[in-house]
Amino acid sequence: MRAIKNTGTKAAVQKLGLLACALLLAACGKQADKPADATAPQTEATAAAPVAAQRVVDQLMNSETIGMNLAYVEKLAGPAMRSEQHRHLFKVDGCELTLRTDDADKVVQAVEVAITPSCKVSLEPVLGSFAGTPPKQLHELTMGQFEQMLGGSYYADCLTMCGNAADPEVQLIAEGPRALQFMEFALSVQLVGDASLAAADKWRDGMSKAESEDYVLDTRFNCEPQRFRELVSPAFAAIQPSRFVFGNSLGFQNGECD
């Protein structure tokens, strides 16, 4: 018996196959056009936030600056604005820093920072845990607060009949413990404002009463700095210093003490 071809059925199957292919291609196109899921986890490269560059003043207001080559400092901060008598002045990030170097002007021995409202730096890189929690900011520091941190002794180059050659200063000098590599620290107050002058008067008057005017005039008090501590410490406790120095060989030159 002769076989009969079912042409209608074959045509229907072919149409169904073409329709299925068309639907599959459409679905693939929609999947390709679908935007990436915004909530999908980012890669490490895209997720990392940019790290802010460390300020030059923060790199120099650091205990590691002591012993650093001056040439390396100049790579960080540029050439010094002024250099004389082994002192090199830099102005960076709102701060005025003077680096004291050795006789060959090669190695930094001390860092001197002028304390001003525009110079905002932490004491932690220099004082470590002694800077407190939260770490004390240099522009907020008082003489009394520093004395509580590291102690120290008060000295003055002149307290009476000082003349006009230069503004007299009072200094608080301390030696750090082993944890701070026995580094030395100094705070200076210029006797120019009402508060600092009043504090100096209390110190001077108490010593004159206990000893004599000549004792103060000859600055004999520098030879025994702990003797009148009960006078000078309370007098200067609330005074803000004008300069902060850290490094080596900062001791006050006492003069004649025999």
Residue pairs with C-beta under 8 A, 6 or more apart in sequence:
55 92
55 93
56 76
56 77
56 92
56 93
57 92
57 93
57 94
57 95
57 97
57 119
57 121
58 93
58 121
58 125
59 65
59 76
60 73
60 76
60 77
60 90
60 92
60 97
60 99
60 111
61 95
61 97
61 111
61 113
61 121
61 122
61 125
61 126
61 138
62 125
62 126
63 125
63 126
63 128
63 180
63 181
63 183
63 246
65 73
65 99
65 108
65 111
66 108
66 109
66 110
66 111
66 183
66 246
66 247
66 248
67 107
67 108
68 107
68 108
69 106
69 107
69 108
70 88
70 99
70 101
70 105
70 106
70 107
70 108
71 106
73 90
73 99
73 108
74 80
77 90
77 92
78 90
80 88
80 89
80 90
80 99
81 89
81 90
81 91
82 88
82 89
83 89
83 105
86 100
86 101
86 102
86 103
86 105
87 98
87 99
87 100
87 101
87 112
88 98
88 99
88 100
88 101
88 105
89 96
89 97
89 98
90 96
90 97
90 98
90 99
91 97
93 119
94 116
94 118
94 119
94 120
95 113
95 114
95 116
95 118
95 119
95 121
96 113
96 114
96 116
96 119
97 111
97 112
97 113
97 114
98 111
98 112
98 114
99 108
99 110
99 111
99 112
100 108
100 109
100 110
100 111
100 112
100 247
101 107
101 108
101 109
102 109
108 247
109 247
109 248
109 249
110 245
110 246
110 247
110 248
110 249
110 250
111 245
111 246
111 247
112 243
112 244
112 245
113 119
113 121
113 138
113 243
113 244
113 245
114 242
114 243
115 138
115 139
115 141
115 240
115 241
115 242
115 243
115 244
116 139
117 139
119 138
119 139
120 137
120 138
120 139
121 137
121 138
121 139
122 131
122 135
122 136
122 137
122 138
123 131
123 135
123 136
123 137
123 138
123 141
124 131
124 135
126 246
127 135
127 136
127 149
127 150
127 176
127 180
128 179
128 180
129 179
130 149
130 150
130 176
130 179
130 180
131 149
132 149
136 145
136 149
138 244
141 187
141 240
141 241
141 244
142 237
142 238
142 239
142 240
142 241
143 172
143 187
143 189
143 236
143 237
143 238
143 239
143 240
143 241
144 233
144 236
144 237
144 238
144 239
146 152
146 172
146 174
146 185
146 187
146 241
147 172
147 174
147 233
147 237
150 174
150 175
150 176
150 185
151 174
152 172
152 173
152 174
152 185
153 172
153 173
153 174
153 225
153 226
153 229
154 170
154 171
154 172
154 203
154 225
154 229
154 232
154 233
154 236
155 170
155 171
155 173
155 222
155 225
155 252
155 254
156 168
156 169
156 170
156 171
156 200
156 203
156 219
156 221
156 222
157 168
157 169
157 219
158 168
158 219
159 168
159 200
159 203
159 204
159 216
159 219
160 204
160 213
160 216
160 217
161 217
162 168
162 191
167 190
167 191
167 192
168 190
168 191
168 200
169 188
169 189
169 190
169 191
170 188
170 189
170 191
170 196
170 199
170 200
170 236
171 186
171 187
171 188
171 189
171 252
172 186
172 187
172 236
172 241
173 184
173 185
173 186
173 250
173 251
173 252
174 184
174 185
174 186
175 182
175 183
175 184
175 185
176 182
176 183
176 184
176 185
183 246
183 247
183 248
184 246
184 247
184 248
184 249
184 250
184 251
185 244
185 245
185 246
185 250
186 243
186 244
186 245
186 246
186 250
187 241
187 243
187 244
187 245
188 241
188 242
188 243
188 245
189 196
189 236
189 239
189 240
189 241
189 242
190 196
190 242
191 197
191 200
195 238
195 239
196 236
196 239
198 235
199 232
199 235
199 236
199 239
200 235
202 231
202 235
203 228
203 231
203 232
203 235
203 236
204 216
206 228
206 231
207 215
207 216
207 221
207 228
207 231
208 215
208 216
210 228
211 220
215 221
218 256
219 255
220 257
221 227
221 228
222 252
222 254
222 255
222 257
223 254
223 257
